[in-house]
Amino acid sequence: MPKMLSTGTLQEIDTQHYGNKCKVMEQIMLARYELFIQKGIITHATSSMNTLALEERYGAGMRSRFREMFNKIGFPKTTPDKRKNHLQ
């Protein structure tokens, strides 16, 4: 099954589409949510945002969809950075 991997932190720039504000990542995640519901297609994503920050950015509806789509894995703040190229 096709999968989408976001290696970023769900950061996005608000943009305009025919004069309407548009959050590109939100639109992508809504499309992925529909694929998850309709066909069971899995999406993998990472974010450094906590759940409250996600809700502030995308709203309670998207937070609920994220809760349905993803398993949350948290690390303590003292966990060493796991990126291979970090601080090289």
N, CA, C and O atoms as a GROMACS GRO file, in nm:
protein
  352
    1MET      N    1   0.083  -0.118   0.000
    1MET     CA    2   0.000   0.000   0.000
    1MET      C    3   0.088   0.125   0.000
    1MET      O    4   0.192   0.126   0.066
    2PRO      N    5   0.048   0.229  -0.073
    2PRO     CA    6   0.126   0.353  -0.072
    2PRO      C    7   0.125   0.417   0.066
    2PRO      O    8   0.025   0.414   0.138
    3LYS      N    9   0.236   0.474   0.102
    3LYS     CA   10   0.248   0.542   0.230
    3LYS      C   11   0.311   0.678   0.207
    3LYS      O   12   0.388   0.697   0.113
    4MET      N   13   0.278   0.771   0.293
    4MET     CA   14   0.340   0.903   0.288
    4MET      C   15   0.426   0.918   0.411
    4MET      O   16   0.381   0.890   0.522
    5LEU      N   17   0.546   0.961   0.392
    5LEU     CA   18   0.637   0.983   0.505
    5LEU      C   19   0.673   1.130   0.509
    5LEU      O   20   0.729   1.184   0.413
    6SER      N   21   0.640   1.194   0.618
    6SER     CA   22   0.678   1.334   0.637
    6SER      C   23   0.800   1.336   0.727
    6SER      O   24   0.791   1.300   0.844
    7THR      N   25   0.912   1.378   0.675
    7THR     CA   26   1.032   1.382   0.757
    7THR      C   27   1.048   1.516   0.825
    7THR      O   28   1.142   1.537   0.903
    8GLY      N   29   0.958   1.608   0.797
    8GLY     CA   30   0.961   1.739   0.860
    8GLY      C   31   0.885   1.735   0.991
    8GLY      O   32   0.861   1.628   1.048
    9THR      N   33   0.849   1.851   1.038
    9THR     CA   34   0.779   1.859   1.165
    9THR      C   35   0.638   1.914   1.146
    9THR      O   36   0.587   1.986   1.230
   10LEU      N   37   0.577   1.879   1.036
   10LEU     CA   38   0.446   1.932   1.000
   10LEU      C   39   0.447   2.085   0.998
   10LEU      O   40   0.345   2.148   1.026
   11GLN      N   41   0.561   2.142   0.964
   11GLN     CA   42   0.570   2.286   0.952
   11GLN      C   43   0.520   2.324   0.814
   11GLN      O   44   0.542   2.253   0.716
   12GLU      N   45   0.453   2.435   0.808
   12GLU     CA   46   0.404   2.480   0.680
   12GLU      C   47   0.397   2.632   0.678
   12GLU      O   48   0.400   2.698   0.781
   13ILE      N   49   0.388   2.683   0.559
   13ILE     CA   50   0.368   2.825   0.539
   13ILE      C   51   0.226   2.843   0.491
   13ILE      O   52   0.183   2.776   0.396
   14ASP      N   53   0.152   2.932   0.554
   14ASP     CA   54   0.018   2.962   0.505
   14ASP      C   55   0.031   3.024   0.367
   14ASP      O   56   0.118   3.108   0.344
   15THR      N   57  -0.055   2.984   0.278
   15THR     CA   58  -0.050   3.034   0.142
   15THR      C   59  -0.188   3.080   0.101
   15THR      O   60  -0.284   3.064   0.176
   16GLN      N   61  -0.198   3.136  -0.015
   16GLN     CA   62  -0.326   3.184  -0.066
   16GLN      C   63  -0.364   3.103  -0.190
   16GLN      O   64  -0.279   3.074  -0.274
   17HIS      N   65  -0.491   3.067  -0.198
   17HIS     CA   66  -0.544   2.996  -0.315
   17HIS      C   67  -0.671   3.070  -0.356
   17HIS      O   68  -0.773   3.062  -0.288
   18TYR      N   69  -0.665   3.141  -0.467
   18TYR     CA   70  -0.775   3.225  -0.513
   18TYR      C   71  -0.822   3.320  -0.403
   18TYR      O   72  -0.942   3.340  -0.384
   19GLY      N   73  -0.727   3.378  -0.330
   19GLY     CA   74  -0.758   3.475  -0.228
   19GLY      C   75  -0.795   3.417  -0.092
   19GLY      O   76  -0.813   3.491   0.004
   20ASN      N   77  -0.806   3.284  -0.083
   20ASN     CA   78  -0.840   3.219   0.043
   20ASN      C   79  -0.714   3.167   0.110
   20ASN      O   80  -0.627   3.110   0.044
   21LYS      N   81  -0.703   3.187   0.242
   21LYS     CA   82  -0.589   3.131   0.314
   21LYS      C   83  -0.597   2.980   0.310
   21LYS      O   84  -0.705   2.921   0.323
   22CYS      N   85  -0.483   2.918   0.292
   22CYS     CA   86  -0.478   2.772   0.281
   22CYS      C   87  -0.356   2.720   0.357
   22CYS      O   88  -0.245   2.770   0.340
   23LYS      N   89  -0.378   2.622   0.442
   23LYS     CA   90  -0.269   2.554   0.511
   23LYS      C   91  -0.242   2.425   0.433
   23LYS      O   92  -0.319   2.329   0.439
   24VAL      N   93  -0.134   2.426   0.360
   24VAL     CA   94  -0.104   2.316   0.268
   24VAL      C   95  -0.097   2.182   0.340
   24VAL      O   96  -0.158   2.085   0.296
   25MET      N   97  -0.022   2.175   0.450
   25MET     CA   98  -0.008   2.048   0.521
   25MET      C   99  -0.144   1.999   0.573
   25MET      O  100  -0.171   1.879   0.573
   26GLU      N  101  -0.227   2.092   0.618
   26GLU     CA  102  -0.360   2.053   0.665
   26GLU      C  103  -0.440   1.989   0.552
   26GLU      O  104  -0.508   1.888   0.573
   27GLN      N  105  -0.433   2.046   0.432
   27GLN     CA  106  -0.504   1.989   0.318
   27GLN      C  107  -0.450   1.851   0.282
   27GLN      O  108  -0.527   1.760   0.250
   28ILE      N  109  -0.319   1.835   0.287
   28ILE     CA  110  -0.259   1.705   0.260
   28ILE      C  111  -0.305   1.602   0.364
   28ILE      O  112  -0.342   1.490   0.329
   29MET      N  113  -0.304   1.642   0.492
   29MET     CA  114  -0.344   1.549   0.598
   29MET      C  115  -0.492   1.516   0.589
   29MET      O  116  -0.531   1.403   0.621
   30LEU      N  117  -0.576   1.610   0.547
   30LEU     CA  118  -0.719   1.579   0.527
   30LEU      C  119  -0.736   1.476   0.415
   30LEU      O  120  -0.818   1.385   0.426
   31ALA      N  121  -0.659   1.492   0.308
   31ALA     CA  122  -0.665   1.394   0.198
   31ALA      C  123  -0.617   1.258   0.245
   31ALA      O  124  -0.677   1.156   0.211
   32ARG      N  125  -0.511   1.254   0.324
   32ARG     CA  126  -0.459   1.128   0.377
   32ARG      C  127  -0.560   1.064   0.474
   32ARG      O  128  -0.572   0.942   0.478
   33TYR      N  129  -0.631   1.147   0.551
   33TYR     CA  130  -0.734   1.096   0.642
   33TYR      C  131  -0.844   1.027   0.563
   33TYR      O  132  -0.891   0.920   0.601
   34GLU      N  133  -0.886   1.088   0.453
   34GLU     CA  134  -0.989   1.027   0.368
   34GLU      C  135  -0.941   0.892   0.314
   34GLU      O  136  -1.018   0.796   0.311
   35LEU      N  137  -0.816   0.885   0.270
   35LEU     CA  138  -0.761   0.757   0.222
   35LEU      C  139  -0.755   0.654   0.335
   35LEU      O  140  -0.778   0.536   0.312
   36PHE      N  141  -0.724   0.699   0.455
   36PHE     CA  142  -0.721   0.610   0.572
   36PHE      C  143  -0.860   0.554   0.599
   36PHE      O  144  -0.875   0.433   0.620
   37ILE      N  145  -0.961   0.638   0.598
   37ILE     CA  146  -1.097   0.596   0.627
   37ILE      C  147  -1.152   0.507   0.514
   37ILE      O  148  -1.210   0.401   0.541
   38GLN      N  149  -1.132   0.549   0.391
   38GLN     CA  150  -1.192   0.478   0.278
   38GLN      C  151  -1.118   0.350   0.239
   38GLN      O  152  -1.182   0.251   0.202
   39LYS      N  153  -0.985   0.351   0.246
   39LYS     CA  154  -0.907   0.238   0.194
   39LYS      C  155  -0.808   0.179   0.293
   39LYS      O  156  -0.739   0.082   0.261
   40GLY      N  157  -0.800   0.236   0.413
   40GLY     CA  158  -0.708   0.184   0.513
   40GLY      C  159  -0.561   0.214   0.485
   40GLY      O  160  -0.472   0.149   0.539
   41ILE      N  161  -0.535   0.313   0.400
   41ILE     CA  162  -0.397   0.349   0.367
   41ILE      C  163  -0.334   0.422   0.486
   41ILE      O  164  -0.392   0.515   0.540
   42ILE      N  165  -0.216   0.378   0.523
   42ILE     CA  166  -0.148   0.429   0.642
   42ILE      C  167  -0.057   0.546   0.606
   42ILE      O  168   0.005   0.548   0.500
   43THR      N  169  -0.051   0.644   0.694
   43THR     CA  170   0.038   0.758   0.680
   43THR      C  171   0.132   0.761   0.800
   43THR      O  172   0.088   0.743   0.914
   44HIS      N  173   0.259   0.782   0.774
   44HIS     CA  174   0.358   0.798   0.881
   44HIS      C  175   0.398   0.945   0.884
   44HIS      O  176   0.424   1.004   0.779
   45ALA      N  177   0.402   1.004   1.002
   45ALA     CA  178   0.441   1.145   1.014
   45ALA      C  179   0.518   1.165   1.143
   45ALA      O  180   0.504   1.088   1.238
   46THR      N  181   0.600   1.268   1.145
   46THR     CA  182   0.670   1.306   1.267
   46THR      C  183   0.641   1.452   1.294
   46THR      O  184   0.616   1.530   1.202
   47SER      N  185   0.646   1.488   1.420
   47SER     CA  186   0.626   1.627   1.457
   47SER      C  187   0.691   1.654   1.591
   47SER      O  188   0.690   1.569   1.680
   48SER      N  189   0.748   1.770   1.604
   48SER     CA  190   0.800   1.810   1.733
   48SER      C  191   0.694   1.887   1.812
   48SER      O  192   0.718   1.930   1.925
   49MET      N  193   0.576   1.904   1.753
   49MET     CA  194   0.467   1.975   1.820
   49MET      C  195   0.394   1.880   1.915
   49MET      O  196   0.373   1.762   1.883
   50ASN      N  197   0.357   1.931   2.031
   50ASN     CA  198   0.276   1.848   2.121
   50ASN      C  199   0.129   1.858   2.079
   50ASN      O  200   0.095   1.935   1.989
   51THR      N  201   0.043   1.782   2.144
   51THR     CA  202  -0.097   1.776   2.101
   51THR      C  203  -0.168   1.911   2.114
   51THR      O  204  -0.253   1.945   2.032
   52LEU      N  205  -0.134   1.987   2.216
   52LEU     CA  206  -0.198   2.118   2.231
   52LEU      C  207  -0.154   2.214   2.120
   52LEU      O  208  -0.236   2.291   2.069
   53ALA      N  209  -0.026   2.209   2.083
   53ALA     CA  210   0.022   2.293   1.974
   53ALA      C  211  -0.043   2.252   1.841
   53ALA      O  212  -0.077   2.338   1.760
   54LEU      N  213  -0.060   2.122   1.820
   54LEU     CA  214  -0.128   2.075   1.699
   54LEU      C  215  -0.272   2.127   1.695
   54LEU      O  216  -0.320   2.170   1.590
   55GLU      N  217  -0.340   2.121   1.810
   55GLU     CA  218  -0.478   2.170   1.815
   55GLU      C  219  -0.484   2.321   1.791
   55GLU      O  220  -0.574   2.368   1.721
   56GLU      N  221  -0.391   2.396   1.847
   56GLU     CA  222  -0.389   2.540   1.825
   56GLU      C  223  -0.368   2.573   1.677
   56GLU      O  224  -0.429   2.665   1.623
   57ARG      N  225  -0.281   2.496   1.612
   57ARG     CA  226  -0.249   2.521   1.471
   57ARG      C  227  -0.359   2.475   1.376
   57ARG      O  228  -0.395   2.546   1.283
   58TYR      N  229  -0.413   2.354   1.401
   58TYR     CA  230  -0.504   2.292   1.305
   58TYR      C  231  -0.649   2.279   1.354
   58TYR      O  232  -0.738   2.248   1.274
   59GLY      N  233  -0.674   2.303   1.482
   59GLY     CA  234  -0.809   2.294   1.535
   59GLY      C  235  -0.839   2.158   1.596
   59GLY      O  236  -0.768   2.060   1.574
   60ALA      N  237  -0.947   2.155   1.674
   60ALA     CA  238  -0.985   2.032   1.745
   60ALA      C  239  -1.022   1.919   1.650
   60ALA      O  240  -0.998   1.802   1.680
   61GLY      N  241  -1.081   1.953   1.536
   61GLY     CA  242  -1.121   1.850   1.440
   61GLY      C  243  -1.001   1.774   1.384
   61GLY      O  244  -1.004   1.652   1.374
   62MET      N  245  -0.896   1.848   1.347
   62MET     CA  246  -0.777   1.782   1.295
   62MET      C  247  -0.706   1.704   1.405
   62MET      O  248  -0.654   1.595   1.381
   63ARG      N  249  -0.705   1.759   1.526
   63ARG     CA  250  -0.642   1.686   1.637
   63ARG      C  251  -0.712   1.551   1.656
   63ARG      O  252  -0.647   1.450   1.680
   64SER      N  253  -0.843   1.551   1.645
   64SER     CA  254  -0.920   1.427   1.658
   64SER      C  255  -0.885   1.329   1.545
   64SER      O  256  -0.871   1.209   1.568
   65ARG      N  257  -0.872   1.381   1.425
   65ARG     CA  258  -0.834   1.295   1.312
   65ARG      C  259  -0.694   1.238   1.331
   65ARG      O  260  -0.669   1.121   1.303
   66PHE      N  261  -0.601   1.323   1.379
   66PHE     CA  262  -0.466   1.275   1.406
   66PHE      C  263  -0.470   1.162   1.510
   66PHE      O  264  -0.400   1.062   1.496
   67ARG      N  265  -0.552   1.179   1.612
   67ARG     CA  266  -0.563   1.077   1.717
   67ARG      C  267  -0.612   0.944   1.657
   67ARG      O  268  -0.569   0.837   1.698
   68GLU      N  269  -0.702   0.955   1.560
   68GLU     CA  270  -0.755   0.834   1.496
   68GLU      C  271  -0.653   0.771   1.400
   68GLU      O  272  -0.646   0.649   1.390
   69MET      N  273  -0.574   0.853   1.331
   69MET     CA  274  -0.482   0.804   1.229
   69MET      C  275  -0.350   0.753   1.283
   69MET      O  276  -0.290   0.662   1.226
   70PHE      N  277  -0.303   0.812   1.393
   70PHE     CA  278  -0.165   0.788   1.437
   70PHE      C  279  -0.156   0.727   1.576
   70PHE      O  280  -0.245   0.746   1.659
   71ASN      N  281  -0.049   0.655   1.598
   71ASN     CA  282  -0.009   0.615   1.732
   71ASN      C  283   0.092   0.718   1.780
   71ASN      O  284   0.188   0.749   1.709
   72LYS      N  285   0.071   0.770   1.897
   72LYS     CA  286   0.161   0.873   1.950
   72LYS      C  287   0.275   0.806   2.026
   72LYS      O  288   0.252   0.722   2.114
   73ILE      N  289   0.396   0.843   1.992
   73ILE     CA  290   0.514   0.795   2.062
   73ILE      C  291   0.586   0.917   2.115
   73ILE      O  292   0.632   1.001   2.037
   74GLY      N  293   0.598   0.928   2.244
   74GLY     CA  294   0.664   1.042   2.306
   74GLY      C  295   0.797   1.003   2.367
   74GLY      O  296   0.815   0.889   2.411
   75PHE      N  297   0.888   1.096   2.370
   75PHE     CA  298   1.018   1.076   2.431
   75PHE      C  299   1.038   1.180   2.540
   75PHE      O  300   0.994   1.295   2.524
   76PRO      N  301   1.102   1.144   2.650
   76PRO     CA  302   1.133   1.244   2.752
   76PRO      C  303   1.225   1.352   2.693
   76PRO      O  304   1.301   1.325   2.600
   77LYS      N  305   1.219   1.471   2.748
   77LYS     CA  306   1.302   1.580   2.698
   77LYS      C  307   1.451   1.551   2.712
   77LYS      O  308   1.532   1.611   2.642
   78THR      N  309   1.486   1.459   2.799
   78THR     CA  310   1.627   1.425   2.820
   78THR      C  311   1.678   1.322   2.719
   78THR      O  312   1.797   1.289   2.720
   79THR      N  313   1.591   1.271   2.632
   79THR     CA  314   1.632   1.173   2.532
   79THR      C  315   1.728   1.237   2.431
   79THR      O  316   1.698   1.344   2.379
   80PRO      N  317   1.842   1.173   2.403
   80PRO     CA  318   1.936   1.229   2.304
   80PRO      C  319   1.871   1.235   2.166
   80PRO      O  320   1.785   1.153   2.132
   81ASP      N  321   1.913   1.331   2.086
   81ASP     CA  322   1.862   1.347   1.950
   81ASP      C  323   1.899   1.223   1.869
   81ASP      O  324   2.013   1.176   1.874
   82LYS      N  325   1.803   1.170   1.796
   82LYS     CA  326   1.825   1.046   1.722
   82LYS      C  327   1.855   1.069   1.573
   82LYS      O  328   1.875   0.973   1.499
   83ARG      N  329   1.858   1.195   1.530
   83ARG     CA  330   1.892   1.222   1.391
   83ARG      C  331   2.039   1.195   1.367
   83ARG      O  332   2.123   1.231   1.449
   84LYS      N  333   2.071   1.132   1.256
   84LYS     CA  334   2.209   1.094   1.227
   84LYS      C  335   2.299   1.213   1.204
   84LYS      O  336   2.415   1.211   1.245
   85ASN      N  337   2.249   1.318   1.140
   85ASN     CA  338   2.334   1.431   1.104
   85ASN      C  339   2.321   1.548   1.201
   85ASN      O  340   2.365   1.658   1.170
   86HIS      N  341   2.262   1.526   1.316
   86HIS     CA  342   2.240   1.635   1.409
   86HIS      C  343   2.372   1.692   1.459
   86HIS      O  344   2.457   1.620   1.511
   87LEU      N  345   2.386   1.821   1.444
   87LEU     CA  346   2.503   1.896   1.492
   87LEU      C  347   2.636   1.848   1.432
   87LEU      O  348   2.737   1.843   1.503
   88GLN      N  349   2.636   1.814   1.307
   88GLN     CA  350   2.761   1.774   1.244
   88GLN      C  351   2.819   1.890   1.167
   88GLN      O  352   2.925   1.877   1.106
   0.00000   0.00000   0.00000
